[in-house]
Amino acid sequence: MFPLHDENPTRTKPFITWIIIIITVLVFIWQYKNNMNEEIIYNYGEIPIFILNGEKLYTLITSIFLHGNILHIFGNMLYLFVFGDNVEDKFGHLKFLILYFIFGIAGSLTHTFIAYISESIDLLIPAIGASGAISGILGAYIVLFPRARIISIVPSYYFIRIARIPAIFFIGFWFILQFLYGIIGITSGVAYWAHIGGFISGFIIAIFYKILYE
């Protein structure tokens, strides 16, 4: 399934979401102009072994803005564009910005923890991308707007069709896939446990928000 937009109007303009998208795209252009230099990835990507040693902690933030290729950044920014505006509208601009980084850090720390306990080669490989932060947004969205309809492209055996899928099913299916891929340990270069950690942090924070303010 491929999201196009949601049927969930907002009361405010999601200018923090737009700013994050613009900054992330500008960073990718910088990477591209530097020929996707691996030195940038190793300097600013999150390498679990360094985090475990209390070193290069700034990469918990900088890694969120780096991406490996055009498909990587396109997918992340599309999900941020579709789901970020409503979460920003609900929490408010400043809180949303802070939560974006909290979700990203939670994802990175989850990835680091799993790499550590499994003694994975991932301990030495830099993790990059906004996936953990955006997964947190998805976790919050499914709690706050479970019935919102997500207009999605759904491929089938013979054709592609457009469907209106409730967020609880769209995001729920997405999370189940991430969890299964993480448990199975698919080696595709994707930090699935960062997705899971980010999602859970967003899910929990949104539950507390609903308890306290709704």
Secondary structure, DSSP 4 states (H G I P E B T S, - for coil): -EEEEEE---SS--HHHHHHHHHHHHHHHHHHHTTT-HHHHHHHSB-HHHHHTT--TTHHHHGGG--SSHHHHHHHHHHHHHHHHHHHHHH-HHHHHHHHHHHHHHHHHHHHHHHHHTT-GGGGS-B-SSHHHHHHHHHHHHHH-TT-EEEEEEE-SS-EEEEEEEHHHHHHHHHHHHHHHHHHT--SS--HHHHHHHHHHHHHHHHHHHHHH-
